[in-house]
Amino acid sequence: MAELLLHLTEGPLWEAARGLGTYEMSTRGCTLHEVGFIHCSLPHQLDGVAEALYGAGSRAGASDQDLVVLVIDPARLPVPVRYEAAAPGGEEFPHVYGPVPVDAVVEVRSWSREEGGQA
């Protein structure tokens, strides 16, 4: 079984996706259609991603209580997952090249930065 993918998002965005049947946000404030893929992380990458997207300097619009981690089973995705680096030789992150069906999300975890991650 492939390693589960993680995606940090705002709870209301996930709730809206559940009603539509697919999740299509790439990253904070950007859609799949704007970016071309959905940014994900592996477990050891999530803290850095959370700090970069929702750290002290970029908190407008989402409190810690609004954030959730989507746990995605790549075996349930009908679209490709590619591991890519932002810069040559950099750390590779999983990117999902298409909408994530809600049934590919096998768990939703709350997120709290104060507790160092998932609550």
C-alpha positions as CSV (number, residue, x, y, z in Angstrom):
1,M,0.0,0.0,0.0
2,A,1.3,3.4,-0.9
3,E,1.9,6.0,1.9
4,L,-1.1,8.1,2.8
5,L,-1.1,11.7,1.6
6,L,-2.0,14.6,3.8
7,H,-3.6,17.9,2.7
8,L,-4.0,20.8,5.2
9,T,-7.1,22.9,4.4
10,E,-9.8,25.0,6.0
11,G,-12.7,23.0,7.4
12,P,-15.4,25.0,5.6
13,L,-13.7,24.2,2.2
14,W,-13.8,20.5,3.0
15,E,-17.4,20.7,4.1
16,A,-18.3,22.3,0.8
17,A,-16.4,19.7,-1.1
18,R,-18.3,16.9,0.6
19,G,-21.5,18.4,-0.8
20,L,-20.0,18.5,-4.3
21,G,-18.4,15.0,-4.2
22,T,-14.9,16.3,-5.0
23,Y,-12.2,18.4,-3.4
24,E,-10.5,20.9,-5.7
25,M,-8.4,23.4,-3.7
26,S,-4.7,23.2,-4.5
27,T,-3.4,25.2,-1.6
28,R,-4.4,28.1,0.5
29,G,-6.4,30.5,-1.7
30,C,-5.6,28.7,-5.0
31,T,-7.8,26.1,-6.8
32,L,-6.8,23.0,-8.7
33,H,-7.7,24.8,-11.9
34,E,-5.4,27.7,-11.2
35,V,-2.4,25.6,-10.2
36,G,-2.9,22.4,-12.1
37,F,-2.6,20.0,-9.2
38,I,-3.4,19.7,-5.5
39,H,-0.5,20.2,-3.1
40,C,-0.1,17.4,-0.6
41,S,2.5,16.3,2.0
42,L,3.8,13.2,3.6
43,P,3.6,13.1,7.4
44,H,7.1,14.3,8.1
45,Q,6.5,17.4,5.8
46,L,3.2,18.6,7.3
47,D,4.5,20.8,10.1
48,G,6.6,22.8,7.6
49,V,3.7,23.2,5.2
50,A,1.5,24.3,8.0
51,E,4.0,26.9,9.1
52,A,4.5,28.2,5.6
53,L,0.8,28.5,4.8
54,Y,-0.7,29.4,8.1
55,G,2.3,30.6,10.2
56,A,2.4,33.8,12.2
57,G,2.8,36.0,9.2
58,S,0.0,34.5,7.1
59,R,-3.0,33.9,9.4
60,A,-5.6,36.1,7.7
61,G,-8.8,34.2,7.0
62,A,-8.4,30.9,9.0
63,S,-8.0,30.3,12.7
64,D,-6.4,27.1,13.9
65,Q,-9.8,25.8,14.8
66,D,-10.8,26.1,11.1
67,L,-8.0,23.8,9.9
68,V,-8.2,20.1,9.2
69,V,-5.9,17.6,7.7
70,L,-7.4,15.4,4.9
71,V,-5.8,11.9,4.9
72,I,-5.9,10.7,1.3
73,D,-5.5,7.1,0.2
74,P,-3.7,7.4,-3.2
75,A,-5.0,4.0,-4.2
76,R,-8.5,5.5,-4.3
77,L,-7.5,8.4,-6.6
78,P,-8.5,8.1,-10.3
79,V,-5.8,10.7,-11.2
80,P,-2.0,10.6,-11.1
81,V,0.1,11.5,-8.1
82,R,3.6,12.8,-8.9
83,Y,6.4,13.6,-6.4
84,E,8.0,16.9,-7.5
85,A,10.3,19.5,-6.0
86,A,9.7,23.2,-6.2
87,A,13.3,23.7,-7.2
88,P,15.8,21.4,-8.8
89,G,17.3,19.1,-6.1
90,G,14.8,20.3,-3.5
91,E,12.5,18.1,-1.3
92,E,9.8,16.4,-3.3
93,F,6.2,16.7,-2.3
94,P,3.2,14.7,-3.6
95,H,1.0,16.5,-6.1
96,V,-2.4,15.2,-7.1
97,Y,-3.2,15.9,-10.7
98,G,-6.9,16.2,-10.6
99,P,-9.9,16.4,-8.3
100,V,-9.9,14.3,-5.1
101,P,-13.1,12.3,-4.8
102,V,-14.4,12.6,-1.2
103,D,-14.3,8.8,-0.9
104,A,-10.5,9.0,-1.3
105,V,-10.3,10.9,1.9
106,V,-10.1,8.1,4.5
107,E,-9.8,10.4,7.6
108,V,-10.2,14.0,8.6
109,R,-8.1,15.2,11.5
110,S,-8.4,18.5,13.3
111,W,-5.2,20.6,13.3
112,S,-3.8,22.7,16.1
113,R,-0.5,24.5,15.7
114,E,-0.2,25.1,19.5
115,E,-0.1,21.4,20.1
116,G,2.5,20.9,17.4
117,G,0.2,19.4,14.9
118,Q,-2.8,17.2,14.8
119,A,-5.1,17.2,17.7
